Amino acid sequence: MNFVIQSNKEKRGVKKSIIIWAALGALGISLIFYLVQVLGMQSFTAPFYFMAGKWYFVLPLVLGFGVQAGLFRAIRLKAKQGGAAVAAAGGVSTGSMAACCLHNFVGALPILGLSGLVTFFSVYQNYVFGFSILFVVGGIMYMWGKYMDITL
């Protein structure tokens, strides 16, 4: 077996790196979510009202994506340390957050022949959010399992 001994300073640096990745992931997905909303609503303030009204859906998605980004970093660091190759994806949050905002593109989508899609997301937006949260939790559980496989 190949054991790598790390000092306490190195361990703190690794933990900081993971926390930074988690924070940047949450901040990044928040910015993407805001920009998609701005493009759809054509207003810089409307997304804040939307997020304030749907905070109970948006907050778990943002935090979940941050946790996935942190786990991704932890897996990459452990894989480099032990020589294992691991593939992990945190794109579920990004895709689901973009999909839930499609109702804002009501003006453009009928021109593209996608008016049924607009209606679907307008009517079932809360369900899309709910399923998105389930996928985020599933992604976190999957990535946690991969992380535990590497550490054990």
N, C-alpha and C positions, 0 to 999 in steps of 0.2 A: 504494500500500500504506500501511496505517496502522501505524506503528511506535510502540511505547510503550517509553520508556526508564525503567528502574527503577534505583534506587540499590541499593547492596549491603545497606543496612538493610531496604529493602522486600523484597528477595529472601529475606533471612533470615526475615522475618516470614511470607512465603508458605510457605517450607519448614517453619517451625514450625507453621503452620496445618495443613498437610497431615499432619505427624506427629501433631499433636493429634487430628485427625479419625481417623487410623488407630488410635491408641491407644484413643480413645473407642469406636470401632467394635468393636474386639476386646473391650474391657471390657463394652460393652453386650450383645454376643452371648453372652458368658460368663454375664452376669447372667440373660439370658433363658433360656439353656440350664439354668442352675441352678434357676430358678424353675419351669420346666416339670418338671424332675426332682423338685423338692420336692412339687409338686402331685400328680404321679403316684405317687411312693413314699411320700408322707405322712410324710416324715422330713427333718430338716434336715441330717443327717450322711450319709445314704446316697448323695446325689449326689457327695460327695467321694470315696467309695470307688469309685463307678461311673467317675468321671473319672480316678481314679488307675489303674483297671484298663484303661480304654480311651483312655489319654492319646495313643497313637499315631494315633487317629482324631480325637479332640477337638482336639488342638493344631493340626493343619493346618487344620481348619475355622475355628477361632478366628482364627488368624493370617491365613488367606486372606480372611476377612471384614474384618479390619483393613486389609489391603492394598487390598481393594476400596473401603473407605470412604476411604482416603487417595487412591486414584486418582480416585474420584468428586469429591473436593474439588479435586484438581489440574485435572480436566477443567472443572469449574465456573469456577474462577478463570481458566483460559486462555480459556474461551468468553466470559466477561465482558470479558476484555482484548481479544480479537479480534473480538467482536461475533457469534460463531458460536453456534448453538443446538445443544446436544448432549444427548441423553437417555441415561442409563446407569443400570443397575439392579444392586444388590447383594443382592437379596432371595433369591437361590438359596441362600445359606448359611443364612439364617434358616429358610427352608422346610424344607431338608434336615435341619437340626439338630432342628427340632420334629418332623419325621416320624420320625426315628430313635428318638425317646423315647416313641412311642405304646405300646410294649409295657408301659409302666408304668401305663397306664390300663386294665388288665385287668378291674378290678372294675366300671368304669362303662360300657365299650364294649359288652358283651353286652346291657345294658339298652337301649342305643341301637340294637341290631341290627347292630353292627359287630364281632362276635367274629372273623370271618374276617380282618379287618384286623389285629387284635391278634396272631393266630397268624402272619400273614405277617411282621409286623415283629419278632416274637419270634424266629422261625426265621432270617430273612434280615437281621438287624440289621447284621452286619458288611458284607454286600454293599451295604446302603443307605448305610452310612458310606463305603464305597469309591467308590460312584457319586457320592455327595455331594462327595467330595474332587475327583473328576474334573470335576464341574460348577463347583466353585470355581476350579479351575485354568483351565477354559475361560472363566469369567467374567473372571478376571484378564487372560487373553490378549486377550479382546474389548475390555475397557476400556483396556488398554495400547495396542491398535491405534487406538482412538478418540483417546487422548491424543497418540499420535504423529501422527495425521492433523492435529490442531489445531496441534501445535508445528512441523510442517514447512511 
